[in-house]
Amino acid sequence: MHSTLVNLNEIQKKIQLIIQEQDNLFKLPKIIAVSKTHTMENILPLINYGHLDFGENKVQEALEKWTEVKDSNKNIKLHLIGKLQTNKVKIALKIFDYIHSLDSEKLANKISNEQVNQNKKIKIFIQINIGNEDQKSGITKKNVPEFYQYCKKLNLDVIGTMCIPPREGNAQNYFTEMNKINKELNLLELSMGMSEDYIEAAINHSTFIRIGSKIFGKRN
């Protein structure tokens, strides 16, 4: 068995064990295999195994790498987990199924217009700057309800919220807060948890976990 598959199976088992210890309200989160900078040769064992959710950071890289593969594997879902520049929205909508990083009204407007042009609706997460960090993108906590309403008026399919918690501090606390915000908005999906903190994310009802190095090893 390929090493990436072994890694994926181990992560799935760990999550299943954690979820079994919780109550029945938990659903098993989907694992987004974050394949940015990795070659298709490295990714194919997961595709052949039947894994469907993959994450990329850069629009151009995703387009070059995934166009052909997605044409022949219609069930594959591609997630944009990096920052999306407004000038890349047109291409992003062509290749991605999910955007995890909606972080401004300007970007919301651009996506809304492009959806009309392409007659395509994409699933979207609002990125929340949960740690109020200056260097990070995202909507501030207090502005989230208003921003969500703004997105609804634009006919965007916002399915949940996303965060990248601060490196310092307890991820668990930030994930608990995210879960609360998500529930207040009545949203079903929650994108949080990466290679270092996916267990804490699963405990706090994350439904999409974004894992790169724990599956593929260190980045090229």
PASE-503825 format. One record per residue (C-alpha): residue number from 1; residue in one letter; z, x, y. Coordinates in Angstrom, 3 decimals, decimal comma, padded with zeros to 6 digits. Example, Ala and Ser with C-alpha at 12.3 -4.5 7.8 and 13.67 -1.06 7.14 Angstrom:
BEGIN
     k   r         pz         px         py
     1   A    007,800    012,300   -004,500
     2   S    007,140    013,670   -001,060
! end
This chain:
BEGIN
     k   r         pz         px         py
     1   M    000,000    000,000    000,000
     2   H   -000,925    001,288    003,470
     3   S    002,004    002,523    005,595
     4   T    001,353   -000,066    008,332
     5   L    001,668   -002,841    005,737
     6   V    004,881   -001,394    004,345
     7   N    006,286   -001,283    007,900
     8   L    005,219   -004,864    008,662
     9   N    006,762   -006,160    005,418
    10   E    010,046   -004,394    006,140
    11   I    010,243   -005,931    009,601
    12   Q    009,441   -009,389    008,212
    13   K    012,197   -009,052    005,592
    14   K    014,763   -007,977    008,190
    15   I    013,885   -010,931    010,417
    16   Q    014,027   -013,366    007,480
    17   L    017,508   -012,130    006,543
    18   I    018,736   -012,531    010,112
    19   I    017,265   -016,033    010,405
    20   Q    018,793   -017,115    007,069
    21   E    022,228   -016,229    008,443
    22   Q    021,687   -018,551    011,427
    23   D    021,477   -022,341    011,454
    24   N    018,495   -024,476    010,447
    25   L    017,188   -024,782    013,998
    26   F    015,574   -021,358    013,796
    27   K    011,899   -020,954    013,178
    28   L    010,495   -017,683    011,930
    29   P    008,985   -015,741    014,859
    30   K    005,397   -014,557    014,690
    31   I    004,979   -010,801    014,805
    32   I    002,371   -009,526    017,244
    33   A    001,196   -006,171    015,912
    34   V    000,724   -004,217    019,141
    35   S   -002,385   -002,212    018,360
    36   K   -003,063   -000,670    021,794
    37   T   -004,517    002,875    021,593
    38   H   -004,750    002,611    017,782
    39   T   -008,120    002,720    016,045
    40   M   -009,596   -000,147    014,055
    41   E   -009,295    002,075    010,973
    42   N   -005,519    001,872    011,397
    43   I   -005,558   -001,859    012,102
    44   L   -007,882   -003,001    009,280
    45   P   -005,262   -002,831    006,490
    46   L   -003,266   -005,503    008,380
    47   I   -006,363   -007,657    008,960
    48   N   -007,343   -007,403    005,300
    49   Y   -003,798   -008,358    004,329
    50   G   -004,170   -011,528    006,394
    51   H   -002,123   -010,690    009,479
    52   L   -003,482   -012,710    012,412
    53   D   -001,650   -011,812    015,644
    54   F   -002,476   -008,588    017,492
    55   G   -001,529   -007,340    020,958
    56   E   -003,442   -005,202    023,417
    57   N   -002,509   -003,865    026,861
    58   K   -005,893   -003,221    028,411
    59   V   -008,713   -005,721    028,799
    60   Q   -011,605   -003,253    028,491
    61   E   -010,144   -001,543    025,414
    62   A   -009,619   -004,926    023,754
    63   L   -013,178   -006,031    024,490
    64   E   -014,701   -002,871    022,992
    65   K   -012,395   -002,838    019,984
    66   W   -012,112   -006,497    019,016
    67   T   -015,341   -008,345    019,911
    68   E   -017,091   -007,686    016,603
    69   V   -013,926   -008,077    014,489
    70   K   -013,055   -011,413    016,089
    71   D   -016,595   -012,692    015,626
    72   S   -016,230   -012,202    011,874
    73   N   -012,533   -013,234    011,689
    74   K   -012,236   -016,484    013,628
    75   N   -008,517   -016,907    012,794
    76   I   -007,403   -013,702    014,506
    77   K   -005,417   -014,314    017,691
    78   L   -005,464   -011,632    020,357
    79   H   -002,558   -011,407    022,820
    80   L   -002,757   -009,679    026,199
    81   I    000,701   -008,205    026,679
    82   G   -000,030   -005,815    029,545
    83   K   -000,401   -006,535    033,247
    84   L   -003,550   -008,492    034,078
    85   Q   -005,441   -007,567    037,265
    86   T   -007,223   -010,506    038,924
    87   N   -010,583   -008,669    038,756
    88   K   -010,278   -008,527    034,940
    89   V   -009,548   -012,231    034,373
    90   K   -013,164   -013,131    033,586
    91   I   -013,385   -010,583    030,734
    92   A   -009,815   -011,308    029,573
    93   L   -010,638   -014,970    028,980
    94   K   -013,623   -013,993    026,859
    95   I   -011,640   -011,931    024,338
    96   F   -007,973   -013,038    024,463
    97   D   -006,337   -016,186    023,065
    98   Y   -002,948   -015,661    024,734
    99   I   -001,850   -014,079    028,014
   100   H    001,808   -013,009    028,055
   101   S    001,923   -011,642    031,590
   102   L    001,279   -014,344    034,189
   103   D    003,242   -013,040    037,169
   104   S    001,809   -014,432    040,448
   105   E    000,231   -017,468    042,119
   106   K   -002,871   -015,397    042,872
   107   L   -003,335   -014,658    039,162
   108   A   -002,599   -018,287    038,223
   109   N   -005,345   -019,471    040,605
   110   K   -007,821   -016,950    039,253
   111   I   -007,157   -017,954    035,622
   112   S   -007,422   -021,639    036,531
   113   N   -010,825   -021,147    038,208
   114   E   -012,144   -018,978    035,383
   115   Q   -011,064   -021,522    032,752
   116   V   -013,252   -024,088    034,468
   117   N   -016,190   -021,635    034,639
   118   Q   -015,920   -020,702    030,958
   119   N   -014,835   -024,147    029,741
   120   K   -012,050   -022,468    027,798
   121   K   -008,297   -022,975    027,816
   122   I   -006,003   -020,070    027,071
   123   K   -002,330   -020,144    026,069
   124   I   -000,082   -018,582    028,696
   125   F    003,412   -017,158    029,046
   126   I    005,089   -016,760    032,443
   127   Q    006,497   -013,253    032,734
   128   I    010,056   -013,323    034,091
   129   N    011,592   -010,272    035,730
   130   I    014,852   -010,954    033,888
   131   G    016,605   -007,781    035,105
   132   N    015,439   -008,127    038,739
   133   E    013,943   -004,632    038,546
   134   D    011,851   -003,441    041,491
   135   Q    009,401   -001,525    039,297
   136   K    008,664   -004,454    036,976
   137   S    006,273   -007,371    037,361
   138   G    007,377   -010,926    036,837
   139   I    008,635   -014,048    038,551
   140   T    012,235   -013,884    039,757
   141   K    014,652   -016,129    037,858
   142   K    015,297   -018,443    040,773
   143   N    011,563   -019,006    041,392
   144   V    010,628   -019,798    037,791
   145   P    010,988   -023,645    037,902
   146   E    008,875   -023,894    041,073
   147   F    006,257   -021,478    039,708
   148   Y    006,052   -023,415    036,445
   149   Q    005,325   -026,640    038,364
   150   Y    002,658   -024,790    040,360
   151   C    000,992   -023,707    037,090
   152   K    001,080   -027,255    035,726
   153   K   -000,746   -028,507    038,832
   154   L   -003,443   -025,910    038,126
   155   N   -003,801   -027,351    034,606
   156   L   -002,698   -024,097    032,961
   157   D   -001,468   -024,308    029,378
   158   V    001,903   -022,603    029,862
   159   I    003,541   -022,557    026,425
   160   G    006,514   -020,309    027,156
   161   T    008,095   -017,401    029,013
   162   M    008,081   -013,644    028,395
   163   C    010,301   -010,748    029,399
   164   I    010,733   -006,995    029,058
   165   P    014,481   -006,407    029,510
   166   P    015,820   -003,319    031,318
   167   R    016,143   -000,201    029,175
   168   E    019,749    000,169    030,265
   169   G    022,139   -002,648    029,530
   170   N    022,538   -005,082    026,693
   171   A    019,222   -006,668    025,636
   172   Q    021,170   -009,426    023,888
   173   N    022,493   -010,747    027,227
   174   Y    019,018   -010,851    028,776
   175   F    017,572   -012,595    025,705
   176   T    020,344   -015,218    025,796
   177   E    019,507   -015,861    029,454
   178   M    015,769   -016,119    028,682
   179   N    016,433   -018,632    025,914
   180   K    018,445   -020,748    028,361
   181   I    015,700   -020,650    031,037
   182   N    013,060   -021,570    028,449
   183   K    015,089   -024,547    027,217
   184   E    015,618   -025,778    030,792
   185   L    011,833   -025,812    031,236
   186   N    011,395   -027,582    027,858
   187   L    009,061   -024,834    026,682
   188   L    008,689   -024,175    022,956
   189   E    007,540   -020,555    022,821
   190   L    009,424   -017,413    023,807
   191   S    007,833   -013,957    023,868
   192   M    010,513   -011,279    023,680
   193   G    011,632   -008,425    021,518
   194   M    009,902   -005,126    020,790
   195   S    010,349   -002,296    018,279
   196   E    013,843   -001,398    019,520
   197   D    015,373   -004,844    020,036
   198   Y    013,490   -007,353    017,873
   199   I    016,587   -008,302    015,841
   200   E    018,479   -009,376    018,996
   201   A    015,372   -011,266    020,129
   202   A    015,094   -013,134    016,807
   203   I    018,747   -014,184    017,035
   204   N    017,989   -015,652    020,489
   205   H    015,117   -017,854    019,271
   206   S    012,193   -015,600    020,192
   207   T    009,027   -017,099    018,674
   208   F    006,698   -014,140    019,345
   209   I    007,919   -010,569    018,808
   210   R    005,737   -007,699    020,048
   211   I    005,964   -004,660    017,779
   212   G    003,906   -001,488    018,090
   213   S    005,463    001,830    017,054
   214   K    007,590    000,335    014,245
   215   I    004,337   -000,805    012,611
   216   F    001,727    001,766    013,640
   217   G    003,892    004,806    014,332
   218   K    003,862    006,679    017,616
   219   R    000,957    005,992    019,950
   220   N   -002,074    008,284    020,068
! end
